[in-house]
Amino acid sequence: MFIRALLVAMILFGLWGAGRLSYEQHQSGEACPVLGDTVPACYIAFGGYILIGLGAAAYLALGGSLGNYLFWSGLGIAGGLAALASVLELIKGDVCPVAFGSVPMCYISFAFTAVIGVLYWIQLSPASAPLSN
């Protein structure tokens, strides 16, 4: 139960962070990098976190493959973007917006998606399934 609560809390925090950054981008147009001169990266990350949230909610409430598909698709989008941005941040520097004064947000998002993926994987294990009699 603790792992499930931690998973939900981390997904909500990821949604809040990506949503807040997307809102700032909408307001100012300068909060996050733009990919291909068309789509701000934070919008893509927010969409990924939305899919993660929908997938986790569907799987935890109903079970089944739709929740898994949505979750892993969202994790691939948000985590893949965070991984790519983290590599670019290491190579080029000053690619990602910063949080907490100096920590690139792509590093935080990459760490969050990795932990969220591990927690969700643990939820999939037979040992964490509710006992059925």
Sequence and secondary structure as in RCSB ss.txt:
>XXXX:A:sequence
MFIRALLVAMILFGLWGAGRLSYEQHQSGEACPVLGDTVPACYIAFGGYILIGLGAAAYLALGGSLGNYLFWSGL
GIAGGLAALASVLELIKGDVCPVAFGSVPMCYISFAFTAVIGVLYWIQLSPASAPLSN
>XXXX:A:secstr
 HHHHHHHHHHHHHHHHHHHHHHHHHHHS SS EETTTEEHHHHHHHHHHHHHHHHHHHHHH SHHHHHHHHHHH
HHHHHHHHHHHHHHHHTSS S EETTTEEHHHHHHHHHHHHHHHHHHHHSGGGS    
